[in-house]
Amino acid sequence: MLDLNTATVEQLDTLPGVGPVTAAAIVAWRQANGRFTSVDQLADVDGIGPARLEKLRSLVRV
């Protein structure tokens, strides 16, 4: 299980449905907005819609 607040682009890229572009977008969101306080905030990241969020929910934490 990856922590959204500490995971690197390389680590996030290993998640199913997350490629290097989306992984970089997750890290960019974190840098711009501060720490994730909820997994639901992934929905605010470009490239992550409801279906992808549901696939990732059990694989990440904050």
N, CA, C and O atoms as a printed pandas DataFrame, in Angstrom:
     atom_number atom_name residue_name chain_id  residue_number  x_coord  y_coord  z_coord
0              1         N          MET        A               1    0.853   -1.178    0.000
1              2        CA          MET        A               1    0.000    0.000    0.000
2              3         C          MET        A               1    0.898    1.241    0.000
3              4         O          MET        A               1    1.814    1.361    0.814
4              5         N          LEU        A               2    0.619    2.150   -0.920
5              6        CA          LEU        A               2    1.428    3.361   -1.036
6              7         C          LEU        A               2    0.777    4.524   -0.300
7              8         O          LEU        A               2   -0.443    4.686   -0.325
8              9         N          ASP        A               3    1.598    5.321    0.347
9             10        CA          ASP        A               3    1.140    6.545    1.000
10            11         C          ASP        A               3    1.188    7.664   -0.038
11            12         O          ASP        A               3    2.248    7.965   -0.585
12            13         N          LEU        A               4    0.044    8.273   -0.304
13            14        CA          LEU        A               4   -0.026    9.331   -1.319
14            15         C          LEU        A               4    0.838   10.537   -0.973
15            16         O          LEU        A               4    1.217   11.304   -1.859
16            17         N          ASN        A               5    1.151   10.709    0.300
17            18        CA          ASN        A               5    1.918   11.883    0.714
18            19         C          ASN        A               5    3.425   11.682    0.659
19            20         O          ASN        A               5    4.182   12.644    0.785
20            21         N          THR        A               6    3.868   10.444    0.474
21            22        CA          THR        A               6    5.309   10.203    0.438
22            23         C          THR        A               6    5.764    9.449   -0.804
23            24         O          THR        A               6    6.963    9.380   -1.077
24            25         N          ALA        A               7    4.840    8.889   -1.552
25            26        CA          ALA        A               7    5.205    8.080   -2.721
26            27         C          ALA        A               7    5.851    8.936   -3.811
27            28         O          ALA        A               7    5.462   10.082   -4.037
28            29         N          THR        A               8    6.835    8.357   -4.471
29            30        CA          THR        A               8    7.509    9.025   -5.582
30            31         C          THR        A               8    6.752    8.750   -6.883
31            32         O          THR        A               8    5.876    7.887   -6.938
32            33         N          VAL        A               9    7.105    9.496   -7.919
33            34        CA          VAL        A               9    6.518    9.253   -9.240
34            35         C          VAL        A               9    6.756    7.807   -9.654
35            36         O          VAL        A               9    5.856    7.149  -10.175
36            37         N          GLU        A              10    7.964    7.315   -9.423
37            38        CA          GLU        A              10    8.300    5.948   -9.804
38            39         C          GLU        A              10    7.427    4.930   -9.075
39            40         O          GLU        A              10    6.981    3.952   -9.674
40            41         N          GLN        A              11    7.184    5.156   -7.788
41            42        CA          GLN        A              11    6.343    4.237   -7.022
42            43         C          GLN        A              11    4.893    4.299   -7.500
43            44         O          GLN        A              11    4.251    3.263   -7.673
44            45         N          LEU        A              12    4.382    5.500   -7.710
45            46        CA          LEU        A              12    3.000    5.657   -8.159
46            47         C          LEU        A              12    2.793    5.045   -9.541
47            48         O          LEU        A              12    1.714    4.535   -9.845
48            49         N          ASP        A              13    3.814    5.097  -10.361
49            50        CA          ASP        A              13    3.747    4.553  -11.721
50            51         C          ASP        A              13    3.522    3.041  -11.720
51            52         O          ASP        A              13    3.083    2.488  -12.728
52            53         N          THR        A              14    3.813    2.371  -10.620
53            54        CA          THR        A              14    3.622    0.920  -10.547
54            55         C          THR        A              14    2.166    0.537  -10.288
55            56         O          THR        A              14    1.806   -0.631  -10.435
56            57         N          LEU        A              15    1.336    1.481   -9.913
57            58        CA          LEU        A              15   -0.068    1.183   -9.627
58            59         C          LEU        A              15   -0.823    0.889  -10.923
59            60         O          LEU        A              15   -0.536    1.498  -11.953
60            61         N          PRO        A              16   -1.786   -0.037  -10.884
61            62        CA          PRO        A              16   -2.548   -0.358  -12.097
62            63         C          PRO        A              16   -3.358    0.841  -12.573
63            64         O          PRO        A              16   -4.067    1.473  -11.791
64            65         N          GLY        A              17   -3.246    1.143  -13.849
65            66        CA          GLY        A              17   -3.991    2.263  -14.418
66            67         C          GLY        A              17   -3.331    3.608  -14.237
67            68         O          GLY        A              17   -3.861    4.624  -14.687
68            69         N          VAL        A              18   -2.172    3.632  -13.579
69            70        CA          VAL        A              18   -1.441    4.884  -13.377
70            71         C          VAL        A              18   -0.131    4.787  -14.144
71            72         O          VAL        A              18    0.735    3.978  -13.813
72            73         N          GLY        A              19    0.003    5.610  -15.158
73            74        CA          GLY        A              19    1.252    5.660  -15.909
74            75         C          GLY        A              19    2.104    6.810  -15.416
75            76         O          GLY        A              19    1.765    7.451  -14.422
76            77         N          PRO        A              20    3.195    7.077  -16.089
77            78        CA          PRO        A              20    4.103    8.135  -15.640
78            79         C          PRO        A              20    3.480    9.526  -15.651
79            80         O          PRO        A              20    3.814   10.358  -14.807
80            81         N          VAL        A              21    2.582    9.787  -16.592
81            82        CA          VAL        A              21    1.956   11.112  -16.662
82            83         C          VAL        A              21    1.024   11.325  -15.471
83            84         O          VAL        A              21    1.065   12.374  -14.829
84            85         N          THR        A              22    0.192   10.340  -15.178
85            86        CA          THR        A              22   -0.722   10.453  -14.042
86            87         C          THR        A              22    0.045   10.449  -12.729
87            88         O          THR        A              22   -0.313   11.179  -11.805
88            89         N          ALA        A              23    1.084    9.648  -12.631
89            90        CA          ALA        A              23    1.910    9.631  -11.420
90            91         C          ALA        A              23    2.511   11.012  -11.178
91            92         O          ALA        A              23    2.518   11.499  -10.047
92            93         N          ALA        A              24    3.014   11.639  -12.237
93            94        CA          ALA        A              24    3.578   12.983  -12.103
94            95         C          ALA        A              24    2.494   13.983  -11.717
95            96         O          ALA        A              24    2.762   14.917  -10.961
96            97         N          ALA        A              25    1.273   13.804  -12.225
97            98        CA          ALA        A              25    0.169   14.703  -11.882
98            99         C          ALA        A              25   -0.199   14.577  -10.403
99           100         O          ALA        A              25   -0.546   15.572   -9.767
100          101         N          ILE        A              26   -0.126   13.371   -9.857
101          102        CA          ILE        A              26   -0.409   13.169   -8.428
102          103         C          ILE        A              26    0.623   13.918   -7.588
103          104         O          ILE        A              26    0.267   14.612   -6.635
104          105         N          VAL        A              27    1.890   13.778   -7.938
105          106        CA          VAL        A              27    2.951   14.466   -7.193
106          107         C          VAL        A              27    2.818   15.977   -7.365
107          108         O          VAL        A              27    3.019   16.724   -6.407
108          109         N          ALA        A              28    2.484   16.438   -8.565
109          110        CA          ALA        A              28    2.312   17.876   -8.804
110          111         C          ALA        A              28    1.152   18.422   -7.980
111          112         O          ALA        A              28    1.242   19.524   -7.438
112          113         N          TRP        A              29    0.063   17.661   -7.880
113          114        CA          TRP        A              29   -1.073   18.089   -7.062
114          115         C          TRP        A              29   -0.636   18.237   -5.607
115          116         O          TRP        A              29   -0.983   19.210   -4.938
116          117         N          ARG        A              30    0.120   17.272   -5.136
117          118        CA          ARG        A              30    0.607   17.295   -3.750
118          119         C          ARG        A              30    1.492   18.511   -3.510
119          120         O          ARG        A              30    1.384   19.164   -2.472
120          121         N          GLN        A              31    2.364   18.818   -4.465
121          122        CA          GLN        A              31    3.256   19.970   -4.317
122          123         C          GLN        A              31    2.475   21.279   -4.331
123          124         O          GLN        A              31    2.836   22.220   -3.625
124          125         N          ALA        A              32    1.417   21.351   -5.121
125          126        CA          ALA        A              32    0.634   22.580   -5.244
126          127         C          ALA        A              32   -0.352   22.770   -4.099
127          128         O          ALA        A              32   -0.629   23.901   -3.699
128          129         N          ASN        A              33   -0.884   21.669   -3.568
129          130        CA          ASN        A              33   -1.984   21.746   -2.605
130          131         C          ASN        A              33   -1.631   21.280   -1.202
131          132         O          ASN        A              33   -2.445   21.405   -0.287
132          133         N          GLY        A              34   -0.446   20.751   -1.023
133          134        CA          GLY        A              34   -0.083   20.216    0.284
134          135         C          GLY        A              34   -0.486   18.753    0.396
135          136         O          GLY        A              34   -0.857   18.115   -0.589
136          137         N          ARG        A              35   -0.408   18.244    1.598
137          138        CA          ARG        A              35   -0.652   16.820    1.824
138          139         C          ARG        A              35   -2.082   16.424    1.473
139          140         O          ARG        A              35   -3.023   17.200    1.645
140          141         N          PHE        A              36   -2.220   15.197    0.977
141          142        CA          PHE        A              36   -3.548   14.614    0.812
142          143         C          PHE        A              36   -4.092   14.337    2.208
143          144         O          PHE        A              36   -3.373   13.816    3.061
144          145         N          THR        A              37   -5.347   14.678    2.448
145          146        CA          THR        A              37   -5.978   14.351    3.724
146          147         C          THR        A              37   -7.000   13.232    3.561
147          148         O          THR        A              37   -7.508   12.697    4.547
148          149         N          SER        A              38   -7.298   12.879    2.308
149          150        CA          SER        A              38   -8.250   11.811    2.013
150          151         C          SER        A              38   -7.908   11.201    0.658
151          152         O          SER        A              38   -7.478   11.902   -0.258
152          153         N          VAL        A              39   -8.100    9.904    0.543
153          154        CA          VAL        A              39   -7.901    9.239   -0.746
154          155         C          VAL        A              39   -8.854    9.832   -1.785
155          156         O          VAL        A              39   -8.529    9.868   -2.972
156          157         N          ASP        A              40  -10.023   10.294   -1.350
157          158        CA          ASP        A              40  -10.997   10.881   -2.272
158          159         C          ASP        A              40  -10.438   12.079   -3.031
159          160         O          ASP        A              40  -10.929   12.402   -4.112
160          161         N          GLN        A              41   -9.423   12.741   -2.486
161          162        CA          GLN        A              41   -8.832   13.891   -3.166
162          163         C          GLN        A              41   -8.136   13.503   -4.469
163          164         O          GLN        A              41   -7.847   14.375   -5.288
164          165         N          LEU        A              42   -7.863   12.230   -4.675
165          166        CA          LEU        A              42   -7.305   11.797   -5.960
166          167         C          LEU        A              42   -8.219   12.194   -7.113
167          168         O          LEU        A              42   -7.748   12.391   -8.233
168          169         N          ALA        A              43   -9.511   12.313   -6.855
169          170        CA          ALA        A              43  -10.456   12.710   -7.901
170          171         C          ALA        A              43  -10.155   14.111   -8.424
171          172         O          ALA        A              43  -10.574   14.458   -9.529
172          173         N          ASP        A              44   -9.436   14.920   -7.649
173          174        CA          ASP        A              44   -9.074   16.277   -8.072
174          175         C          ASP        A              44   -7.872   16.294   -9.009
175          176         O          ASP        A              44   -7.565   17.329   -9.601
176          177         N          VAL        A              45   -7.196   15.173   -9.148
177          178        CA          VAL        A              45   -5.995   15.088   -9.985
178          179         C          VAL        A              45   -6.411   14.829  -11.432
179          180         O          VAL        A              45   -7.236   13.956  -11.700
180          181         N          ASP        A              46   -5.830   15.595  -12.365
181          182        CA          ASP        A              46   -6.108   15.378  -13.786
182          183         C          ASP        A              46   -5.797   13.938  -14.167
183          184         O          ASP        A              46   -4.728   13.422  -13.841
184          185         N          GLY        A              47   -6.725   13.293  -14.852
185          186        CA          GLY        A              47   -6.500   11.932  -15.322
186          187         C          GLY        A              47   -7.068   10.859  -14.413
187          188         O          GLY        A              47   -7.012    9.674  -14.743
188          189         N          ILE        A              48   -7.619   11.259  -13.268
189          190        CA          ILE        A              48   -8.202   10.266  -12.361
190          191         C          ILE        A              48   -9.696   10.538  -12.240
191          192         O          ILE        A              48  -10.130   11.517  -11.633
192          193         N          GLY        A              49  -10.459    9.642  -12.835
193          194        CA          GLY        A              49  -11.910    9.736  -12.764
194          195         C          GLY        A              49  -12.449    8.757  -11.739
195          196         O          GLY        A              49  -11.682    8.079  -11.055
196          197         N          PRO        A              50  -13.770    8.682  -11.634
197          198        CA          PRO        A              50  -14.388    7.811  -10.621
198          199         C          PRO        A              50  -13.975    6.344  -10.724
199          200         O          PRO        A              50  -13.728    5.706   -9.701
200          201         N          ALA        A              51  -13.897    5.802  -11.932
201          202        CA          ALA        A              51  -13.554    4.381  -12.086
202          203         C          ALA        A              51  -12.117    4.115  -11.648
203          204         O          ALA        A              51  -11.849    3.137  -10.951
204          205         N          ARG        A              52  -11.206    4.973  -12.050
205          206        CA          ARG        A              52   -9.801    4.789  -11.669
206          207         C          ARG        A              52   -9.637    4.969  -10.159
207          208         O          ARG        A              52   -8.877    4.238   -9.524
208          209         N          LEU        A              53  -10.345    5.935   -9.591
209          210        CA          LEU        A              53  -10.279    6.148   -8.143
210          211         C          LEU        A              53  -10.706    4.886   -7.403
211          212         O          LEU        A              53  -10.069    4.501   -6.422
212          213         N          GLU        A              54  -11.765    4.244   -7.857
213          214        CA          GLU        A              54  -12.229    3.027   -7.186
214          215         C          GLU        A              54  -11.195    1.909   -7.277
215          216         O          GLU        A              54  -11.026    1.146   -6.326
216          217         N          LYS        A              55  -10.500    1.803   -8.415
217          218        CA          LYS        A              55   -9.461    0.777   -8.561
218          219         C          LYS        A              55   -8.283    1.040   -7.623
219          220         O          LYS        A              55   -7.649    0.102   -7.140
220          221         N          LEU        A              56   -7.995    2.309   -7.370
221          222        CA          LEU        A              56   -6.830    2.673   -6.562
222          223         C          LEU        A              56   -7.122    2.707   -5.065
223          224         O          LEU        A              56   -6.208    2.595   -4.247
224          225         N          ARG        A              57   -8.387    2.862   -4.710
225          226        CA          ARG        A              57   -8.763    3.096   -3.303
226          227         C          ARG        A              57   -8.135    2.087   -2.336
227          228         O          ARG        A              57   -7.696    2.469   -1.251
228          229         N          SER        A              58   -8.087    0.816   -2.711
229          230        CA          SER        A              58   -7.559   -0.205   -1.796
230          231         C          SER        A              58   -6.034   -0.316   -1.860
231          232         O          SER        A              58   -5.438   -1.084   -1.106
232          233         N          LEU        A              59   -5.402    0.444   -2.754
233          234        CA          LEU        A              59   -3.955    0.332   -2.950
234          235         C          LEU        A              59   -3.171    1.505   -2.384
235          236         O          LEU        A              59   -1.943    1.460   -2.305
236          237         N          VAL        A              60   -3.887    2.560   -1.989
237          238        CA          VAL        A              60   -3.213    3.762   -1.485
238          239         C          VAL        A              60   -3.832    4.195   -0.163
239          240         O          VAL        A              60   -4.948    3.811    0.186
240          241         N          ARG        A              61   -3.067    5.006    0.559
241          242        CA          ARG        A              61   -3.555    5.545    1.835
242          243         C          ARG        A              61   -2.970    6.936    2.016
243          244         O          ARG        A              61   -2.100    7.363    1.257
244          245         N          VAL        A              62   -3.460    7.640    3.038
245          246        CA          VAL        A              62   -2.898    8.950    3.383
246          247         C          VAL        A              62   -2.385    8.928    4.804
247          248         O          VAL        A              62   -1.871    9.935    5.291
